[in-house]
C-alpha cells in the first residue's frame, strides 16, 4: 500500500526539515507553508508527505479530516510527530515572531501537542505515528532517518540531501 505521511509538530519543531528529508526519499509534497494537498489529494500512486505545523497560519489543522482525505484516495495514512527541546522550541517561536513572549510560546506549544495527540486519536492513528526528536536528527541523522524510512515502508539507503546543523546551539550560548 502507498503511504501518506502527515508531518506535524509545534511551530519550530522541525516539520519542514522532516518534510525535506521525506521528499528526498521519494515522497511527493512540498515544504512551503501552503500545501498542495490542502486543495487536492491525488490517488495513491506514489508516497506523499503533507506538512502541518501547529498552529498553521493561525489555524489548528484537523488531523482527522486530513487522514480521511488520504484514506479516501487509497493511502495508508501514517504520521511523524516532530518534537524539540522545550527551551529551544519556545525560544525559536519568539525569534521567528510566531508569538511575542516565551510565556505565549509555552502556552501555544502545550496546546499544539495536546491538539496533535488528540487529533491522532480521533484520526485512528495512535498506532500509526512515529515520534522523532529534532535533537536525534542533529546527533545521528542517517540512522534516525533509516529507522523512519523503514517504519514508513520507504526506500532505505536514501542519502541525506543536505547537512543537518544544530539550530538549538544559539539558544544556549547565553547560558554556557
C-alpha positions in Angstrom: 0.0 0.0 0.0 1.2 3.6 -0.7 1.8 5.8 2.3 0.6 9.3 3.0 2.8 10.8 5.8 1.4 13.6 7.9 4.3 15.5 9.4 3.1 17.5 12.4 4.6 19.4 15.3 4.5 22.7 17.1 5.9 25.7 15.2 9.6 25.5 15.2 9.8 21.7 16.0 11.4 20.6 12.7 8.4 19.8 10.5 10.0 21.5 7.5 13.3 19.6 8.0 11.5 16.2 8.2 9.4 17.0 5.1 12.5 17.8 3.1 14.1 14.6 4.2 11.0 12.6 3.2 10.8 14.3 -0.1 14.4 13.3 -0.7 13.3 9.7 -0.1 10.7 9.9 -2.9 7.6 11.4 -1.3 5.7 13.9 -3.3 5.0 17.1 -1.4 6.3 20.5 -0.5 7.9 22.1 2.4 6.4 25.6 2.0 3.5 26.9 4.1 0.8 26.4 1.6 0.4 22.7 0.9 -1.0 21.4 -2.5 -2.7 18.6 -0.6 -4.9 21.1 1.2 -6.7 21.5 -2.1 -6.3 18.1 -3.8 -5.0 14.8 -2.6 -4.1 12.7 -5.6 -4.9 9.0 -5.9 -2.4 6.7 -4.2 0.2 6.1 -7.0 3.3 7.3 -5.0 4.1 8.2 -1.4 3.2 11.7 -0.3 4.2 13.9 2.6 1.7 16.6 3.9 3.2 19.0 6.5 1.3 21.0 9.1 2.8 23.0 12.0 0.5 23.6 14.9 -0.9 26.2 14.5 -0.6 26.5 10.7 -1.2 30.1 9.5 -3.1 30.9 12.7 -5.4 27.9 12.5 -5.4 24.5 14.1 -5.2 21.7 11.5 -7.7 18.9 11.5 -5.8 15.6 11.5 -9.0 13.5 11.3 -10.0 15.3 8.1 -6.5 15.0 6.6 -6.3 11.3 7.4 -9.8 10.7 6.0 -8.9 12.5 2.7 -5.8 10.4 2.4 -7.6 7.2 3.0 -10.3 8.1 0.6 -7.6 8.2 -2.1 -6.3 4.8 -1.1 -3.3 5.8 1.1 -2.1 4.1 4.2 -2.0 7.1 6.4 0.9 7.5 8.9 2.2 10.4 10.9 5.5 11.7 12.1 5.3 13.9 15.2 8.3 16.3 15.5 9.5 17.1 19.0 12.2 19.5 20.0 14.0 20.6 23.2 11.5 22.7 25.1 13.8 25.7 25.7 14.9 25.9 22.1 11.4 25.3 20.7 9.9 28.2 22.7 12.8 30.5 22.0 12.6 29.7 18.3 8.9 30.6 18.2 9.7 34.0 19.7 12.7 34.5 17.4 10.5 33.7 14.3 7.8 36.1 15.6 5.2 33.3 15.8 4.5 34.7 19.3 5.5 37.7 21.3 6.8 36.2 24.5 8.2 33.0 26.0 5.0 32.6 28.1 3.0 32.7 24.8 5.3 30.1 23.3 4.9 27.8 26.3 1.1 28.0 26.2 0.9 27.6 22.4 3.4 24.6 22.4 1.5 22.8 25.1 -1.8 23.5 23.2 -0.2 22.3 19.9 0.8 18.9 21.3 -2.5 18.5 23.1 -4.3 19.0 19.8 -1.8 16.8 17.9 -2.2 13.8 20.1 -5.9 14.2 20.4 -6.1 14.5 16.6 -4.0 11.4 16.2 -6.5 9.6 18.4 -9.6 10.9 16.5 -7.9 10.0 13.2 -7.3 6.5 14.3 -3.5 7.0 14.1 -2.5 6.2 17.7 -0.6 3.1 16.5 0.5 4.7 13.2 2.7 7.5 14.2 6.4 7.9 14.8 7.7 10.5 17.3 11.0 12.0 16.1 13.1 14.5 18.0 15.0 17.2 16.3 18.0 16.5 18.6 18.2 12.9 17.4 18.2 14.1 13.8 21.1 16.5 14.6 23.1 13.9 16.5 22.5 10.8 14.3 20.8 11.9 11.1 21.5 8.8 9.0 20.4 6.1 11.4 17.4 8.1 12.6 16.2 8.6 9.0 16.8 4.9 8.1 14.6 4.0 11.0 11.9 6.5 9.8 12.1 5.2 6.3 11.9 1.6 7.5 8.8 2.3 9.7 7.1 4.1 6.8 8.0 1.5 4.2 10.1 4.0 2.2 13.3 3.0 0.4 16.2 2.7 2.9 19.7 3.9 1.9 18.5 7.3 0.7 21.4 9.7 1.1 20.7 12.8 3.1 20.3 15.7 0.7 22.0 18.3 2.9 23.9 18.5 6.2 21.8 18.9 9.3 23.0 21.5 11.7 22.3 22.2 15.3 20.0 25.2 15.4 19.5 24.7 19.1 23.0 25.9 20.0 22.2 29.6 19.5 19.6 29.4 22.2 22.1 28.0 24.8 25.1 30.2 24.1 24.0 32.8 26.6 23.6 30.2 29.2 27.0 28.5 28.7 
